[in-house]
Structures are given as C-alpha cells and as structure tokens.
Amino acid sequence: MTKYDYLIVGAGLFGAVFACEARKAGKKCLVIEKRPHTGGNIYCENIAGINVHKYGAHIFHTDNREVWDYVNSLATFNRFTNCPMASFGGKLYNLPFNMNTFYALWGVTTPAEARAKLDGQRAEYSHIAEPANLEEQALKLCGTDIYRTLIKGYTEKQWGRPASELPAFIIRRVPFRFTFDNNYFNDAFQGIPEGGYNVIIDRLLEGTEVLLGTDYFDNREKWDGIAETTLFTGPVDRYFDYRLGHLEYRSLRFETRHLTDTSDFQGVAVVNYTDRDVPYTRVIEHKHFEFGTQPTTVVTYEYPDDFAPGKEPYYPVNDRRNTEMYERYRTLAEEKKNVIFGGRLGGYVYADMDDTIAAALDLCRKKLK
C-alpha cells in the first residue's frame, strides 16, 4: 500500500516548487535528496555572515511576471543588478559588450565610432559563408579584438577544447549594446533574495517531509513502491541505467576562500578571467550580491572541469550526438507509467531559475488539477 501521493527525487528548485504546489492541492509528498542540504545548486552556505553561493553565482532575472510575483511571495528581493567585469592581460572590461567595453578596447566615445570599428573588423571575415567552427563563427560576428580579448580564452576553458574544434552553434549571436549600460540582463525583473536562496527553498518545502542524505539509487525498489507517482529530477540517463549511453556534461570545481584581512577583494560580484593561461574562469565575491558591509569577505574561484562519476553535471553538451541520445531517453521516459521527469537533469537542459520555476508551475497545472 502506497503511503504518499508523490515521491519527489531531488530537493532542488524544480522539485521544491512542485512539492509546495502539491501540498497546497492536498497531496501528501515525500522529498528525498542525496545531498546533506536542500536547494540543489542554489543552496547558500553562511560564512562569517555572508551568504555564499556554494555552486556558483545565481542571479535571479526574468521577464515572466507570473514567476516574478511567485518568488516575491516567498522572499523579499533586493535591487542587485548584474554588472560583471572581464579581466584580460591585466586590464578590466565591462560586460556585456557595450560602449564602456568599446572605449576600453579602442578609445571610441560614440556609438557611430564603435559601429565603424566593429564593421571594419567583421568585414575581414565576410568571406566565411558557413562558419565551420566556433572560432570562425565568432570572428564573423565580432571581429578579431573582441574575440581574442573576451571570448576565445574563456570559451576554450569552459568547454575544455580549442575554439576551432567547437561547433559553431554554441555562439549563434554576440549581443552588442551601443550605450554606456553595464546591466548584463535585458529582463524587466532582477535581484537576489534577502538572506539568500535558502529562504525561498525553506518556504517552498515548509510542511513537506524531507529526507536528506538519501540516494534514490541505494534502495530503488523501496522508493518505487512508496508513492502513487514519482517525480524524478535526477539525470535521465542514470534513471535508465545508461542503457542508451552516457549523456555528456561539463562540470565545475569551486575553491572558496574566507579572506580575513580585507573587507573588499574586487569591488564587484563577478569578474570573468578571459586569459587562456589563467586556470579559473571567474572569481565571485559573494557579499556584493547583498551589498554586504561585513569586515571580512568570501571569494570563490570557479574552475571548469571534465565531468566524471561523482562530479556534479552542470552544462549539457547539446551537440548532435547528445541531442539525439536524449530524444531516445525522452521516448523511454514518456513510456513510464506513474513517473514524471523534470528539472535540468531530468530534461537534459541548461535552464535559468525562472525557466525552471515556470516549467514546474506548468507541470503543476497539468498534474494537480
């Protein structure tokens, strides 16, 4: 006899939203999570009064009014605006590419001058009709200076291979802004929850039974019989015992340091390091997400990493081979009775937080009528 309406495998954002809405609908849920904490990759660890984004920078941004209202019902958001910097050769450049970037690169001061410079550099690659790789695509889109300074090294570190060996589709477009505006996102709504993302997850899971340090695959037979329906938010290929092959990912490694001898390390939340010979891709200073005034600071060095068993899968490698493999897994998933697959790992997708919430709410509307 089943004990729960839903078993939810994974206490990340997708599973937590579904658990919250299911509880409101009168459903009894059990959430199991293999990590020692809830929240998945948006979990925050408090160090010296600073909310540290343990799994990399998470900045909430969206154009979806429904999602924005939803998260604001769970927490109070501050006015944080993402204005990252890029470091190359000891110089700093503003991101995204805007008039401040162009001024630092070329000394131009007007949009007309910047457009002329860009057009001149792109014209050198106009003979490339169909770019054969990412390098050709990027040069055709933005010319030599921006590519060599701000794209090439970062991208090669992120994907672990030369840009000339990466598929062109990874960089379909390069956004340029001909204004002095350093706001990275174009979305209408943006901010960080006051007190960190744990506030949101705790509210979502309030009143729901949660078991931490519990791996579904350690006792699969038990968990399969405990609920009427299972929502699985783990890796879809792992669920099916990799019978069609292993889906590829890129992973990340984090090195976090509590700096007790300084109150401000870099003056901004995120600095990307675009030099190829700098091993990390970015440095995150967490106190700036919440305008912290603590006497010390915490920084995290983010290193790209090959994915292997035991490492966290962060970025799906959505090339042709993996996309076709996932489609076959998706067919298997659709054939499963009483099992729902969701979240970034269940759907083999890189998803922003707002898209994850929107997808979870959409699933709730379909399943919790």
Buried (B, 14 or more C-beta within 10 A) or exposed (E): EEEBBBBBBBBBBBBBBBBBBBBEEEBBBBBBBBBEBBBBBBBBBEBBEBBBBBBBBBBBBBEBEEBBEBBEEBBEBBEBBBBBBBBBEEEBBBBBBBBBBBBBBBEBEEBEBBBEBBEEBBEEBEEEEEBEBBBBBBBBBBBBBBBBBBBBBBBBBBBEEBBEEBBBEBBEEBEBBBEBBBBBBEBEBBBBBBBBBBBBBBBBBEEBBBEEEBBBEEEEEEBEEBBEBBBBBBBBBBBBEEEBEEBBBBBBBBEBEEBEEEEBBBEBBBBBBBBBEBEBBBBBBBBBBBEBEBEBBBBBBBBBBEBEEEBBBBBBBBEEEBEEBBEBBBEBBEEEEEBBBBBBBBBBBEBBBBBBBBBBBEBBEEBBE
